[in-house]
C-alpha cells in the first residue's frame, strides 16, 4: 500500500550527497570553510548542526556550488535545504506539541509501545516518558523518523489508514504514497492541525443537544406503544446489509410489541459506517429505540471501543439521546484481540438477534432472528456471561441520582492528581456572596432558593479548596468583551446541584466575577486561570482528572454528568486542548 519508508538522519543525508557528488570531506571543508574535523563529526553522527544555523548554511551553499560546478543541476539550493531541514531540529523545537501528538498516535492506533520499542531499537520506558512529556529525545528528528517508519510499515490495513488520516487531518485520497511520510512527520514534529475530529464532533453534539427538542422532534410524548402481536414466524435469516438493517428493526418491533418490560441487552462489533450512511435507516433505528424507552425498557449495551477510533466516536455520538434519558447502562470489553470475525448479539424477553461477518466483508454478513423461547434463554445466558466480563464505560448521573453523584464527588476530591477544566462560564467558587445574592435577586430567585444556592456555593468552595491543598487546578475560561457578551451571555454554573433554571448575569456583574476569579488565582499558587478569546462550549464543562477519568457536565437543563473511565477515551479527551481553537 505504501512504498517502503527510507529512514534517514542528518549524517545519512550528508553522506548521500557527498557520494552522489563524488565529493570528499576535504573538498567540502575547503568549499564551506568548516574544518575537516567538524565535517568528520557530521559524517559520523557525533555532531549535528541546528536548523537555520550558520554551520548548516555554509554546508548547504557549499554542496549547491559543488553540484553546480559538476553540472548536476537537479540538486537545487531549495532541494538541499529541504532535505536537511526534514531531518534537523531547531533550538526552539516544540517538545510539548511533539509529546501530545505522539500520545495521540499511540492512543488512537492502539500502539503497543513494547512492540514499537523493539522495531525502533529504543527503550520502552523512555518512550512512555517522552509520550507524557516527562522526558525529551536527545535527537527528536531522528526519533520522529523512526516513529514514522514504524507506523507506516506496521499499520497498513484500511481501518488503520483511515484512522491515521483522521488523526493528521487529511483524506486518504489527498495523499500519495510519497507524500504521506512527510505529512505524518510534519504533523508529529511541528504542527497542531485544526482537524474536524470525532472527539470534537461528539463534544459539540453533546453541547448543543437538547433532550426536550429531541423528544418533540420524534414526538416521543405522543408515541403510543402498540399491542398487536408480532409476526408468527419463529425464526428468520437476513443476508447482506439491506436485509440485516431490516433484521435489527424487526428485533425492536418484536420487543416493543411484547408484554414484557425486561432489560434489553445489546452488544455488537459489526462495522457501522455502511449502515450510518443510510439516513432513513438511522431515523427508523432511533425511533425503534425511542419506542423501547417509551415502553419502559432499560438498555444494557456493551460498546465496542476496539473498533477504528472514528467509528467508535461515531457510535458514541449516536447514543447521546439515549444517554440523556438515564435508561441506559453502557459497558465495554477490554483486551479483545479478534481481527477476523465481527459479531452482533441483541436479546430481549421477546426476541434474540445474532449475526456475524468476516472483517472487511460486511456485505456478506448474516443475521439470525428468533422468538423461540429456548433459544432466547440461551442468548440471555450468553448476554449475562458477557456482562460479567464487561466493565462500566461511564457512570451517568441525572437528577434522580443526586445522592450517588455527591458521593462520587466526595471520593473525587481525595484523588491525588492535577486537574484541568474547560468551563463554559466562570467558576462558581470564586464569586463573593454579595455579588451572588445580587445576581440571584436580579433573576427573581426566591429567598429559599437563594439560601440553597449560597449553601451550595460555599460547599463548592470547600470542595475545591480541599483539592487545591495538594493538587493543581487549571481552568480554561472564555473572556468576552462588552460587544460580544450579548451573544455569549454567561450563566452561573449550578450543574452539580442539578438546578433547573439558567441564571444569567449582566456584563458588569460578569466583569466583577472575573476580577474576583483573577484575584483568587493570584492568591492561590495551585490555581491557574487561562483565558481564551473564543468560546469552546456553551453548555458543557469538561473536567480532566489526571489519567484517572474525565467528567463531562451538561450544564443546561436537564443537567446530566458523565464520568468516563475508559483509558482510550480518557486519553482522547485529555488531548482535547489540541482542538480548542476550532
Helices and strands as residue ranges (DSSP letters): H 10-20, H 25-32, H 36-44, H 54-69, H 77-85, H 95-108, H 113-120, H 124-131, H 140-154, H 158-168, G 172-174, H 177-189, H 198-208, H 211-217, G 220-222, E 235-239, H 240-257, E 264-268, H 273-276, H 279-295, E 299-303, H 309-318, H 320-325, E 328-332, E 341-347, E 352-358, G 362-364, E 366-370, H 373-389, E 391-392, E 394-397, G 399-401, H 402-412, E 419-422, G 428-430, H 433-442, H 447-468, E 473-478, H 482-485, G 495-497, H 507-523, E 527-532, E 540-545, E 549-554, E 560-564, H 567-574, G 575-579
